[in-house]
Amino acid sequence: MRYGIDVSENNGNDGPIDWEDVRESGCDFVIVRSSYGLNSRDEKFLEYVNGAHEAGLQCGAYHYGYALTPQEAVQEAVNCRTAIADAGVLLELPVFYDMEDADGYKARHGFDFSRENATSICREFLNHIRLDCGIYASKSWLDDLIDWRDLGCAVWNAQWMNGENPTPDTSNDDLGGMMWQYTDKKLIAGHFYDGDIIY
């Protein structure tokens, strides 16, 4: 197993990330948000990937999806691919399409929370990204809304353990995909991160 974290520009709010601390904590990879929605970019993507690489970490990326329809997912795929290309960075790990509704945007904008729609949105993103790509979602979304077996891609399951800085126990990962996000409270040098395992 390999250990890592995932980050976005929001992680810099309480001070810069010390990538040497991340590596010394036992991590060897990081998944960095490249973009979100139809046109938006993560302002820290290039900085974080370069910093992680300098510390000897491998990198992947993720795009936070706001698409309400499969057609919008195509535009999101173009946005994500272009953001990565414009940054000019090498990614050793896949790009993931983040399917959730953490801020309630989908619910507020009439999203069709059906298995058919959610799966179709994922499929269109995967078909148009033209990069090694998988799906990130919570266990409930993967169980109820996304037919990930039919998509045939890498799966990153978000199924958190309780408490701060938990020791990961893989028996708590009910899915067993490529990657498991086991906490949002992995403590590294006084800062909390999302903690991840690649099997």
Buried (B, 14 or more C-beta within 10 A) or exposed (E): EBBBBBBBBEBBEEEEBBBBBBBEBEBBBBBBBBBBBBEBBBEBBBBBBBBBBEBEBBBBBBBBBBBBBBEBBBBBBBBBBBBBEEBEBEBEBBBBBBBBBEEEBBEEEEBEEEEEBBBBBBBBBBBBBEBBBBBBBBBEBBEEBBBBEEBEBBBBBBBBBEEEEBEBEEEBBEBEBBBBBBBBBBBBEEBBBBBBBBE
